[in-house]
Amino acid sequence: MPAHSLAEELVQKGKFRLLPPYNWSLRRVADEEGCSPDTVFKWRKQLEEKGTLAPKKPNNTDWSTEQKFAFVLEFASLNELELGEYCRKQVLCPELLQE
């Protein structure tokens, strides 16, 4: 095993912190786990590809079923005001979320 490899427990802990309800930033996870933001970015991409985490800037109407489901789970607890604020920040039409 290469010297720069991270322990599986640390990887799982880092991925967990990227998920709701934590939703930590890449930088925060990297600082807490003592790894590079590039490594945490790879973890986020893996979670998005598995459909466990909604894409950070969902602007594509061709989402996979898994990505749609992850998005719905992530934002189901938001009220209308919070959802509107999120959509403005992400430059998303709320109508896209209702499909």
C-alpha positions as CSV (number, residue, x, y, z in Angstrom):
1,M,0.0,0.0,0.0
2,P,1.5,3.4,-1.0
3,A,2.5,5.8,1.8
4,H,0.0,8.4,0.6
5,S,-3.0,6.0,0.8
6,L,-5.7,7.0,3.2
7,A,-7.2,4.5,5.7
8,E,-10.6,3.3,4.6
9,E,-12.1,4.5,7.9
10,L,-10.9,8.0,7.2
11,V,-12.3,7.9,3.6
12,Q,-15.7,6.7,4.8
13,K,-15.7,9.4,7.5
14,G,-14.9,12.1,4.9
15,K,-17.6,10.9,2.5
16,F,-20.1,10.8,5.4
17,R,-19.4,14.5,6.1
18,L,-20.1,15.5,2.5
19,L,-23.7,14.0,2.8
20,P,-26.7,15.6,4.4
21,P,-27.3,16.7,7.1
22,Y,-23.6,17.8,7.3
23,N,-23.0,19.0,3.8
24,W,-19.5,20.1,4.7
25,S,-17.5,22.0,2.1
26,L,-14.5,20.3,0.3
27,R,-12.1,22.6,2.1
28,R,-13.6,21.8,5.6
29,V,-13.5,18.0,5.0
30,A,-9.9,18.2,3.7
31,D,-8.8,20.3,6.7
32,E,-10.5,17.9,9.2
33,E,-9.2,14.8,7.6
34,G,-5.8,16.1,6.7
35,C,-6.0,15.4,3.0
36,S,-6.1,17.5,-0.1
37,P,-9.3,19.2,-1.5
38,D,-8.6,17.2,-4.8
39,T,-9.0,14.0,-2.8
40,V,-12.3,15.1,-1.3
41,F,-13.4,16.3,-4.7
42,K,-12.9,12.7,-6.0
43,W,-15.0,11.4,-3.0
44,R,-17.8,13.8,-3.9
45,K,-17.7,12.7,-7.6
46,Q,-17.9,9.1,-6.5
47,L,-21.0,9.8,-4.3
48,E,-22.6,11.8,-7.2
49,E,-22.0,8.9,-9.6
50,K,-23.5,6.4,-7.2
51,G,-26.5,8.7,-6.8
52,T,-25.9,9.1,-3.1
53,L,-25.3,12.8,-3.3
54,A,-27.0,15.3,-5.6
55,P,-24.7,17.2,-7.9
56,K,-23.4,20.4,-6.3
57,K,-24.7,22.6,-9.1
58,P,-27.6,20.6,-10.6
59,N,-28.2,22.4,-13.9
60,N,-28.7,19.5,-16.2
61,T,-32.2,18.2,-17.1
62,D,-30.7,14.8,-18.1
63,W,-30.2,13.7,-14.5
64,S,-30.0,10.0,-13.8
65,T,-32.8,8.4,-11.7
66,E,-30.3,8.0,-8.8
67,Q,-29.3,11.7,-9.0
68,K,-32.9,12.8,-9.0
69,F,-33.6,10.6,-6.0
70,A,-30.6,11.9,-4.1
71,F,-31.6,15.5,-4.9
72,V,-35.2,14.9,-3.7
73,L,-33.9,13.4,-0.4
74,E,-31.4,16.2,0.1
75,F,-33.9,19.0,-0.3
76,A,-37.2,17.4,0.9
77,S,-36.8,19.1,4.3
78,L,-36.5,22.6,2.9
79,N,-39.4,25.0,3.1
80,E,-40.5,27.0,0.1
81,L,-38.4,30.0,1.1
82,E,-35.2,27.9,1.6
83,L,-35.8,26.1,-1.7
84,G,-36.2,29.4,-3.5
85,E,-33.0,30.7,-2.0
86,Y,-31.1,27.6,-3.1
87,C,-32.5,27.8,-6.6
88,R,-31.4,31.4,-6.9
89,K,-27.9,30.6,-5.7
90,Q,-27.7,27.7,-8.2
91,V,-29.4,29.5,-11.0
92,L,-32.1,26.8,-11.2
93,C,-35.7,27.1,-12.1
94,P,-37.9,25.7,-9.3
95,E,-40.1,24.1,-12.0
96,L,-37.2,21.7,-12.8
97,L,-37.3,20.4,-9.2
98,Q,-41.0,19.7,-9.5
99,E,-40.6,17.2,-12.4
